[in-house]
Amino acid sequence: MNGLALSRSFYETIGKPALEQQFPALMSRMAIGLAGEGSECLGFDDELSRDHDWGPAFCIWLEKEDYMQYGAQVQAVYDALPVEQTGYPARPYSPTSAGRVGCLCTQDWYRRYTGLEEGPVTLAQWRQIPEAFLATATNGAVFYDPLGHFSAIRDRLQQFYPEDVRIKKMAARAAAMAQAGQYNFPRCVKRQDAVAAQLAKAEFTRAALSMLYLLERQYAPFYKWMFRGVKQMPKWKRTAVLLERLTTAQEEDAIRLMEGICMNMAAELRRQGLTEQSGNFLLDLCPDLMAKIQDETLRKTHVMQE
């Protein structure tokens, strides 16, 4: 059983009856689920994940006024729940995991990951939030939310970036892939600068992974899970194979793999109507991408400023 399913079972069989008994009037104003930090919220947890911050647990989100009045009482009931579910011990508390589960304030929770109580609205606000933070704010699952406010913010964030921001980010990633992989990596190889070549390969790989999420309108998670998520994208299975081979490829093989990855992404950019360029050198596609941005201020920013 993965952590998310285990936590849902823990809530439905143990948590829900206890909360209904202790807070019958407050239940209609609670949102309950599991989301935020942790591999189980992404569905990526395994046996190795169980050595820390893992186990049956859930979040209880209260609106600010309710949290100020009832938060401590709700947390006390949560802390008193049985310490085991279907043979798995409850998640142990540690200072590093504080604020991940238990009774939480809705407004504080969204501020933690977006900097704003209701999430971003303006283009500038969207651009300031790291992609992984938005992935964290929208992962997992909501089990119960009759009030609907927590889910309304979540649903809006899950609709993904405004299109201008998505295109601007893709232009920046395309420029980074071209600079690091298609241009600088071969030059570093010719100079026999192995360290610089490895750095260029790493820059290319990270930009490529981010680009795939942007093309699929999904937030890229914490770097540790970026490739794991890409492997689950049906459209990009062949590109995932190329990226995996790239990690150990040397010199000419690495150059060919990078070109193959760029070719696949250029084709998708054309399919999405974002460029009319026929070539695969991604820097040449950037002017078309930038021209698609409707906001004048954003369109005038440097292509790599993102």
BALONU-178592 format. One record per residue: residue in one letter; x, y, z of N, C-alpha, C in turn. Coordinates in steps of 0.2 Angstrom, whole numbers, plus 5000, padded with zeros to 4 digits. Atoms other than C-alpha are relative to their C-alpha. Example, Ala and Ser with C-alpha at 12.3 -4.5 7.8 and 13.67 -1.06 7.14 Angstrom:
! residues 2
a500449945000506249785039500450065000s499649944999506849955036499650055003
END
This chain:
! residues 306
m500449945000500050005000500450065000n499649945000500750174995499850055006g500249964994500750315008499450044999l500649965001499350415000499349965001a500550044999498150265000499949985007l500050024992498650215018499750065004s500249944996498350395024499250014999r500750005001496650395016499649955004s500450054996496150235024500150025008f499949984993496850305041499550055002y500549954999495750455039499349975000e500750025001494150365034499849955006t500250054995494250225047500250025007i499849984993495150315062499850075001g500049924999495250505059499350025000k500749985001493450535053499649995005p500550014994492450455067500250045006a499849964994493550545080499950074999l500249935001493350715072499350015000e500749995000491550695069499749995007q500250004993491350645088500150065004q499849954996492350785094499850074998f500149945003491950925082499450004995p500550015005490250895074499850064996a500249945004489851075070500650034996l499449975004491651115064500249964994m499850045005491750965052499850034993s500349975007490751065038500550054998r499649945002492151195038500749975000m499350035000493651075038500149974992a499750045006494651015022500549955003i499550054998495550855024500349964994g499750045005496750765014500849995001l499350014999498650735011500350034994a499749975006499650855000500650045003g499549964998501250955001500749964999e499350025000503050895005500049925001g499950074999503550705004499849964993s500150045006503650574990499349975000e500650035001502050494995499450054997c500449955003501150654990500050004992l500050015008501750624972499949934998g500150075001501450444973500649964998f499450035002503250404971500449965006d499750044994503550324988500149934999d499850075000504350154990500249985007e499850034993505050045004500650055003l499549954997506550165005499850065003s500349944998505450305008499850005008r500350014993504850235025500550015006d499649994994506350275035500050075003h500249934997505750455038499450034997d500649965002504250565037499549964996w500550045004503150425031499649965005g500450034996501650335038499350025000p500749985001499750345040500050075004a500049934998499450535042499550044995f500449955005498350675035500050075003c500049934998498150855035499250025001i500649974999496650955042500150074999w499949935001496551125035499450045002l500549964997495551255044500150084997e499949935002495151435038500350045006k499649974995496151565048499650015007e500449994993494751615061499949945003d500150064997494351435064500749975003y499450034997496151385066500350045006m499849964994496551525078499549985006q500450014994495051475089500049925002y500150074999495051285087500649964998g499450045002496751235080500349965005a499750044995497551175096499649945002q500450054998496051075101500049944994v500050045005495950995084500749964999q499350035000497850955084500049955006a499950054994497650875102499649944998v500450065002496250755095500449964995y499650045005497350715080500649975003d499550034997498850685091499849945004a500250054996497850565101499749944996l500250055005497350455086500449945001p499650064999497950275087500650004996v499449995003499750255082500249954995e499950055005499550115069499449994996q500550015004498550085054500249944995t499950065004498449915045500749975000g499350024999500149865052500550054999y499549955001501050025048500050055006p500049954994501550135063499950074997a500149935002501050315062500650044999r499549965002502150445055500350035007p499749974994503450495069500150084999y499849935000503650675073500750025000s499349985000505250765069500050074999p500049925001505750955069500050014992t500049985007506050945050499349984997s500650015003504350875047499450045003a500549964997503351005057499650044995g500449975005501951075048499849974994r500250045006501750935035499349975001v500650044999500250845043499750035007g500449984994498950875057499650064998c500549945001497951035059500450064998l499649955003498551175048499550054998c500449945002497851345043500150014992t500050005008497351355024500450064998q499749945002497951535022500849995001d499350014999499651495030500349954996w499750055004499851335020500150024993y499949985007499651415003500550065000r499549955000500751565009500749965000r499350044999502151435013500249984993y499750025007502251374995499950054995t500149955005501651524985500250075002g499949934998502051674996499350045001l500749965000500151724995499549955003e500550044997498651665005499549974995e500550025005497551644990500449974993g499750025006498951594978500150064995p499849955005499651694963499450034996v500549975005498551814952500450034994t499749975006499751924942500549964997l499450035003501051874930500650005004a499450004996502451934941500049965006q500150054994501751834956500149934998w499950075003501651674945500849994999r499350015002503451704939500549995006q499650004994504151724957500049935004i500050064996503651554963500449944997p499650065003504851404960499549954998e500450055003504051274949499949945005a500150064995504351134963499550025005f500549984995503351244975499349994998l500750015003501851244964499849934999a500150085000502051054962499849985007t500150024994502051034980499350035003a500649984998500551144983499449974996t500650035004499451044970500049935000n499950075000500050864973499549975005g500450034995499250734984499249994998a500750005001497350724986499650035006v500449984995495950804995499449955001f500550064999494850675004499350035001y500649974997493450795011500150085000d500049925000493050985008499350024999p500749975001491251035010500050074999l500049935001491651215012500350024993g499849995007492651214996500650054999h499549955001493851354999500749984999f499350035001495451255001500149974992s500050035006494951154985500050054994a500149955005494551314975500750034998i499449975001496251384977500549954997r499650065003497051214973499849994993d500250015006495951194958500350054995r499849945004496451364951500849994999l499350015002498351324953500149944996q500050065004498051154945499950014993q500149985007497551244929500650024997f499349985002499351284927500150074999y499849935001500251444923499650034995p500349965005499451584913500549984994e499750025006499951544895500750054998d499449965001501151694894500649985004v499550024995502151634909500349934997r499750075003502251454901500450014994i499649985006502851524885500750035002k499449974998504151634893500549955003k499650054997504751484903500349954995m499850055005504851374888500650044996a499549965003505851514879500749995004a499450004996507051514893500449935000r499850075000507251324894500349994993a499750025007507551314875500650044999a499449975000508851444876500649975004a499550044996509751354890500249944997m499850065003509651194881500550014994a499649995005510351264866500750025002q499449984998511751354875500449955003a499650054996512251214887500249944996g500050075003511951064876500350014993q499950005008511951114857500750044999y499449965001513351244859500649995004n499450004996514451234874500349935001f499750064999514551054877500549974995p499450025005515451014861500650045000r499449965000516551154863500549985006c499650024994517051094881500349944998v499750065002517350924874500750014995k499449995005518550994860500650035005r499549974996519451094874500349955005q499950054995519550934884500050025007d500149974993518851024899499449955003a500550054998517950874907499550035005v500449974995517250974922499550044997a500549965003516451104911499549964996a500550045005515750974899499549975005q500550034996514950884914499550055003l500549944998514151054920499650014995a500449995005513551084903499549954999k500550065001512750914902499550015005a500549994994511950944919499550064999e500449945001511251114914499549984994f500550025005510551044898499549955002t500550054997509750894907499550035004r500549974996508851004920499650044996a500449965004508251124907499549964996a500450045004507650984896499449975004l500650034996506650904910499550055002s500549954998505851064915499650024994m500349995007505451094896499449954999l500550065001504550924896499350025004y500549994995503450974911499650064997l500349945002503051144903499649984994l500450025006502551064886499449965002e500650044998501350944896499650045005r500349964995500751084907499949975007q500050034993501251004923500650045003y499449974996502351084937500549955001a499450054999504051004938500150005008p499950014992504350934956500750015002f499350004997505850934967500549964995y499650035005507350894956500149925001k499950084999507550714964499449964996w500550035003505850674956499850024993m500149975007505950764939500049944995f500050055005506450614929499549955001r500550054999505350494938499350024997g500649975003503850604933500049994992v500050005007504450614915499949934997k500150075002504550424914499349984999q500750025000502650424917499650044995m500449965005502250544903500049954993p500050055006501650424888500350034994k499749975006502150544875500750014999w499349994999503950564881500449945002k499650064998504450384884500749994996r499450015003505750384870500550065002t499549944998506450554875500349985007a499850024993506550484893500649954999v499450055001507650344886500650044998l499549965003508750474877500350035006l499749964994508950574894500449955004e499750054996509350414903500749984998r499350025003510750364891500550065000l499549945000511450544891500450005007t499649994994511950524909500649975000t499450035000513250404905500450004993a499750005007513650444887500650055000q499349965001515350514882500050044993e499849965005515750654870499549994994e500450005006515050614852499349965001d500650034998513750494859499550055003a500449954996513150634871499750054995i500349945005513050764857499549974996r500650035004511950644846499450005004l500650014996510850614861499750075001m500349944999510650794865499650034993e500349985006510250834847499349964999g500650045000508950694847499450035004i500449984996508150764862499750074998c500249935002508150944855499549994994m500450015006507350874839499349985002n500650024998505950794848499650065003m500349944997505550954858499850064995a500249955005505651064843499449984996a500650035004504350954834499450015004e500549994996503250974849499850075000l500149935000503451164849499650024994r500349995006502951164831499349975000r500750025000501451054834499550045004q500449964996500851164848499950074997g500149945004500951314835500450065003l499649954997502251404845500650024996t499549985004503551414831499949974993e500050025007503651404812500749984997q499350015002505551374812500049924998s500050075002505951204803500649975003g499450034998507651184811499949975008n500050034993508151094828500550045005f499649964995509351224835499550045004l500649974996508251284849500150075001l500049934999508951454851499750044994d500349975006508351494833499250005001l500750004999506551454839499850055006c500149964994506651574854499650074998p500349945002506151734844499249984999d500750025002504551644838499649995007l500350014994504151594856499950075004m500149944997504451764863499450044997a500549965003503351844850499349985001k500750024998501851734856499850035006i500249974993501851824873499650064999q500449945001500451944874500250065004d499849954995501052044889500650044997e499549965003502152184882500750005005t499450004995503252194898500449935000l499750074999503552004899500349994993r499850025007503851994880500750044999k499449965000505252124882500649985004t499550024995506252034896500549964996h499550045004507851944891499749935000v500350065001507451774884500249955005m499850044995508451684898499850025007q500249974994507751784912499349965003e500650044998506551654920500349955005
END
